Amino acid sequence: MLSDSEIMLKFQAYLKQTEFLSIILTGIKEGELIEIDMPYIHRWKEEYKKRLLAKFYKLDEWFASHNLDATFFTFTTRQEDFPFKADQYTFLKENFQSIRDNMRKMKGKFPYIWVAEPHRSGYAHIHMLAFTAFTYDEKETVKRLWCDKYNAGVREALDIQDIKAVDDFGEHKKTGSHVLQSPKNYILKYLKKTFNDETDLSYFLFSATAWYMGQKDNEYCRFRFYGSSRDLSYIMKLDEFDTDFVVMKVELNTGVDEPIEIYLNEKFNETGYEKFLCKDVTELYLNSAK
């Protein structure tokens, strides 16, 4: 396992290496030959952030038509006994999956969205906005599972807040009663720091560690920054790329040399441009450039 400093250096090199990377698609639509230059999108690119914001606007539209009471959870784990940040991220992720499964058994299916955020130490915690009200006994069960059964954290650090919806879509108040104005704003105040606060060492280390966990040359699984229930994922889904566009040629534009032609197989049009863009093509380039 690399040290924090080594991971951050590799991540910094990755950001520089992919800054001007794009994919040039040449294909046919309605009998006409056209060319599309698509930027390589990863979590730290402006294009990704814009798409993410568009998804959260869809979440706000959904909430405005439903006006549901909500419960806000902050799941924090212990920080000792983890030699590397990635070990704690994995511990947090696995225990959060367990508590989320138990919450759904307790309440049945309910819409929710969650976001990961680092402490100043660089270790992570998770905020979860559940669009349902939890009773006192149900909250106590969540605390017992997280703190006693999983031994993930302590009760003092497990924050649970009741949030009320109002018909006039009123403002969220930090003190006294909590009123939910906008799920987008409520969640993005945590998430936007993760993507934008590159000058803060804890956030940069958080991003670097999450990026490193997604690389193939280590034993870790990918660590996501946010997620949602299946119903909200569908609601926040953006329009797909143009499926009428039949790709004939794919070129990788590094921004430095002449475009590199990439072998095109049938999987390209089957999986969609974005998935192919983020996996197959860029891996060929990035791996060869190591």
Buried (B, 14 or more C-beta within 10 A) or exposed (E): EBEBEEBBEBBEEBBEBBEEBBBBBBBEEEEEEEEBEBBBBBBBBEEBBEEBEEBBEBBBEBBEEEBBBBBBBBBBBBBEEBEBBBBBBBBBBEBBEBBBEBBBEBBEEBBBBBBBBBEEEBBBBBBBBBBBBBEEEBBEBBBEBBBEEBEBBEEEBBEBEEBBBEEEBEEBEEEEEBBBBBBBBBBBEBBBBBBEBEEBBBBBBBBBBBBBBBBEEEEBEEBBBBBBBEBBEEBBEEEEBEEEBEBEEBBBBBEEEEBBEBEBEEEBBEEEBBEBBBEBBBEBBBEEEE
